[in-house]
Amino acid sequence: MASGPSSQSEGPSLTGDGASFSVIIPAHNEEAVIERCLRSIYSGAITDNNPEVIVAANGCTDQTVAKARAAAPNALILDIQQPSKAGAINQASSVASHFPRLIMDADIEASFDTLAATADVLRQGRALAASPLMKLNLAQSSRAVRSYYKVWLTLPYAANGLIGGGVYGLSQEGWGRVAPLPDIIGDDLYVRTRFAQSERANVSHTSDGHAIGVIMTPPTTLSELIKIEARRRMGKHEVDRHYPTLQSGNINRWRDLFGSLSKGANLLDLAIYIAVKLAAYARFKFNLIRGKREWARDASSRIA
């Protein structure tokens, strides 16, 4: 059982067969970013002592599989015909050799040190589920998108116990609690709500104090951001309806929004944040009424 969250690891644990953790990357038509993702994982890794990497390409009609094989010859590349993120993760886990297991989105960048530090927190029993600190790359995002995230980053969901953000890891006990993942939109939300906050950890440093984190590139346009937020709403709806737990309630409260004003956001940022949330909610409700289960993805940030 986990003793509580921690922000540091004690360095990567390695074996003669490689780093003793597995990285699973579900990928659906990710030819623009899969090479970047894989390069980031091997950055800083010890030669001939890499983590087990499994790319679970699912329903791809582009060059994702070929590019993954070229970028990571030592990785296991699964070419799964059925498009399903949860199904791809489950299938990859069935052939994975190690625990902890880290699930990483294909459009995320995370170095070996970042993944190893997260895995060590799990291996040491200090958490059952963990995510590295998330860093946003807003360089190409519009002013409105930057305003939205200026508020979002101050809120409890992002600041306290976030599990997701493009990468989440599970110990063997943690994986046993959530596996097999159900076929829902919000796999990261589903995973987070299976664990109490005392069982989760955010990892921000290695044992020697080196700062780590994953790089997530948000949507660059307001329209894409609204589409992604509507998808998250649908994911939350599915979890709340079919898989409720004590952790399924809203983490962010309206009063937290006004607290963002004392943390660097201004009234315009706050107004944009609220407008995006309302627009996303309207889109979600419209899709729900039509019975449309929209698996929206952001195309604006998927640039090679």
Secondary structure, DSSP 8 states (H G I E B T S, - for coil): ------SB-----EETTEEEEEEEEEESS-TTTHHHHHHHHHTT-BTTB-EEEEEEEES--SSHHHHHHHH-TTSEEEEESS--HHHHHHHHHHH---SSEEEE-TT-B--HHHHHHHHHHHHTTS-SEEEE-EEE--TTS-HHHHHHHHHHTTSHHHHSS--BTTEEEE-HHHHHHH-S--S-S-HHHHHHTTS-GGGEEEE-B-TT--B--EEE---SSHHHHHHHHHHHHHHHHHHHHHS--TT-S-S--HHHHHHGGGGT--HHHHHHHHHHHHHHHHHHHHHHHHT--------TT---
